[in-house]
Amino acid sequence: MANAAAADRIEPVKAPVQLIAIDIDGTLLNSQFKIPAANITALRQAHEVGIEIVLVTGRRHAFAMPIAEALGFDLWLISSNGAVTKSMAGKLFHQDLLPTATAQKLIVHMDDYRANCVITFDSEVRGALVLEHADVLNASISRWIEKNSPWIEFVVPIERALVKDPIQVMFCGNIARMHEAEARLQASDMDHQITVLKTEYVARDLCMFDVLNYGCSKGHAVERWAGYRGLTKDQVMAIGDNYNDIEMLNFAGHPVVMGNASEAIKQLGFEVTLSNDDAGVATAVEQALGIKTVQI
């Protein structure tokens, strides 16, 4: 007889997926920046049946760590859009930095967008994030600035901070302003020196361009990690919602786009799950892996 008070147990069904790569913002998190309980349950169940979970995010490692910790099990994080792969304990697997000379050339080319610029370094001290000032950025990402204030240093001009290779240079602001920045980026002669990844949230009038080393992306990082684990792309599932997830989705044999993604992304031919406010990650994981919750 079923015991209603008993804990759920997991009844796994064999599936080809052995690695699930999951974006954080707009994917794992809902619009209130919380992880829906159903997502936590599904990912813990997947972990318990031997599926590896990797968080793959545009956030830097330290800013992604509280999300990883909330899941309740040990995992690896691919942060800064693929530039850094570290364990929760801080063990480094891979790092792909933007050469200092390239970053300096970029900032000169993007001179009109200094107020929208953030330089990120792979460190956990003040100066890990460098801005000239926060006046303009506060209008778009005030919550981010508040959460990251212990690591922010103000340097004028910002290129004075480039005494070592950064992880990336980011340009952030409202969509209209960033579309102008995009045109300026496209007018550079740096096509074979940099990778430009876009993240856009129309409802928040927010757009970001992360400029990384050439060839660096979430997709390349997930492919590298899968190879290290001895997995083929057909054994990889990727879940994302934004433009900076496209390379990762293209690599994965089981790509899934969130229901809250833009129509442009949903038209790329990937499977579409529910929105981030409807625990779309949980739905995708349960359907792909055939994991069922059975009362005993």
N, C-alpha and C positions, 0 to 999 in steps of 0.2 A: 504494500500500500504506500502511496506517495506521502511523504512527510512534508507538509506545507512550510514547516519551520526550518527545514534543512536547507543548507546552502545549495546553490546551483552547481551542477558539475558540467564538465565540458565533454561533449561527444564529438571528437574530431572526424572529419571526412577527408580522405586523402585528396590533395590538390597539388597542382604543379608549382604553386607559388611558395617560394622559400624566403623571400625578402620583400618587405613592404617599405617603400620610401615615401614619407609623408611630409608635405609642406605644413607649416604652422599657421601663419596668419591667413585668414580667409578659408582655411581648410580644416585643420584640426581644431582651431579655436572658432567659437561663434562670434557674432557681431559685438558681443559684450566682452570679448577677449578672455573667455572662459572655455574650458574643455567640457563639452557635454558629457554627462555621466555615461551615456550609451557608448561614446567613443572610447572612454577609458575601459569599460567592460570588454568591448570587442577586441581591443588591442592587448589587454591582459590575457584574454583567452587565446589569441593568436600566439602570443609569446609562450604560453604554457604548453602549446602543442608543437613548439619548436620552430615557429616562424620568426625570423629576425625582423625587428622594427628599427628603422633608421629615420631620424628626423632630418629633413633637408630644407633649409630655411635661408632666407635673405638676412635674418638676424645674425649678429655676431655671436660667438659661442657663449659668452657670459650671459647675454640677454635671452638666449634660448634655454639655458640651464633650468630655470624654474619650471618651464613647461615639461622638460624631460623628467624632472624629479616628481612632478605631479602624476606621471603615469605609473610610478611605483615599481619599476624594474630597471635593470641596468641596460643601457643602450649606447650606441655611437651617434654623434651628431655631425652632419655635414652643414657647416654654417657659411655665412657670407657668400651665398649663391655658389657654393662649390669650392671656395678658395681654401677652406680649412676643414679638415676631418679629424675630430678628436673624440676620445672617450669621455664619459661623464667625469672620470677621475683626472682628466687633463692629458692623457697620453696622446701624443701627436702621431697620426698616421700619414697625413699629407698636408702640405702647405704650398699654395701657389700665389706668390706675392706680385704686386705690380711694381716694375722697376722704377726707382726714384726718378730717373731722367724722363721716363714716359709720363709719370704723374706730373712733373714740373711742366712739361710741354703741354699737357692736357689743360692744366689750370690757366696757363697763359692764353691758350686758344679759347677757353671758356671764361674769359675775363669778366664779361658782363653778368656772369651768374655766380660770382663769388658769394653773394649773400645766400645762395641756395645750396652751398657746397659744404660737405662733411667729408673729412679724411678719416679712414679707419685703420688702426694699427692692430697687430695681433699681440696685445698685451692686456693686462688686467689692472692697470694703474691709471691715475689721472693723466690724460694725454692719449689714451687709447682712441679717443674721438676728438677731432680738432675742427673748430669752426672759427670764422672771423668774428661773427656775432650771431645772436639768436633772434634778432628782431624780426626778420622775414620768416625764418623757419618756425618760430612760435605760432604763426598763423596757420601752419599746416600740420605740424607734428609736436604740439606742446606736450602731449602725454609722453611721447618718446623722450623728449628733452628732459622732462621731470624725472622719468625713470632712470635715465642714463647720466644724470647730473654728476655723480661721483667720478665719472670717467671723462668728462668733457673739459677740454682746455681751449681757451680762446687765444688765437695767434693771428697777428696782423703784420704783414700779409700772410695768408694761410700757407704759402709755399715755404715759409721759414721753418715749418714743422717737418719738412721732408728731409730729415737727416738720416733716414733709413727707409727701406722699401715698405710702403703701406700694403694693406690687404686690398683696399679699393678706394676710389673717390666716388662719392655719391652726390647727385644733384636732385633736390627735392623741392616741391612746391605745388601750387594749384595746377590743374590740368592745362589751362591755356598757357601759362608761363612755361611749363615743362615741354609742351609741344614746340615752343620756340627754341628751347634748349636742345630738343631732339634734332631740329633742323641744323642747329649750329654744330652739334656732334657729327652729324652726317657730312658736314662740309669740311671736316678735318681730313688730313692725309695720313691717318693713323689706323687704317683698316686692318693692317697686319701687325698691329702693336697692342690693340685693346679689344676687349669684348664689352659690348654695351647691352645690359639687360634691363628690361622695363617692367615695372610693377605699377598697376593703376587701379584705383578704387573710385569709380565714378560717383557713388553715393556720398563719398567723403570729399570729393573734389581734390583728390590727392594723387600725385604721380611721382614716381622716383625712377631715376636712371642710375644704376650701379655700373661703374666702369671698372673692369677687372683686367687682369693680364690676358693676353691673347689666348683663346682656346679654353678659357676657364668658364665653367657653367655647372649648374646642378647635374645636368645630364652626363658630362664628362666625369664628375665626381662619383655619381652612382655607378656608372660603368666601371670605373676603377675599383670601387669597393666590391662590386659583384665579382669582378675578376679575381680579386684577392680572396674572396670567399669560395671561389671555384664554381660560380653560378653562371648560367647563360641568361640572356635577356628574357627568355621565355619563363624563367623562374622568378622574375622580378615584377612586382606590382608597384605602380607609382600613382599617387593621388595629389592633385594640385588644382589651383584655381586661377593662376595668373600667367602673364606673358613670360615671366622668368622661370616658369615651370615647364615650358614647352620642350626644351631639349631633354629634360628628364622624362617627360611623357613619351617623346619620340623614341627614346631608348628602351623603355620598359615593354615587355611583352604583354602586360596587362595594365594599360594606361586608363586612368579614371579622372574625369573632370568634375568639379563640384557644380551643383545646380546654381550657385550664386556667381559663377564665372560669367564673363561677358559673352554676348552672343557670338562675337568673333572667335573666341576660344572654343565655345561649344560647337561651332561649325567645322572644326578641324577633323572631326571623325572619331574622336575618342568616346568611350563609354561615358555617360553622364549619370551621376548619382544625385541624391538629394542635396539641399543647400547646407551650408555650415550651421545654420540655425536649426536644421532638422536632423542633425547628427549624420550627415551624408557619409562621413568616414566609416562609421559603424555599419551602415547599410552596405557599402562597397566591400568591406572586409568580410562581413558575414556571407554575402552572396558569392564572393570569389573563392572563399575557403570552405564554404559549406559548414561553418561552425554553427552549431545549434546549442541553445541553452535548454537543458533538460532538468525538470524538477525531480528530485528523488526523496 
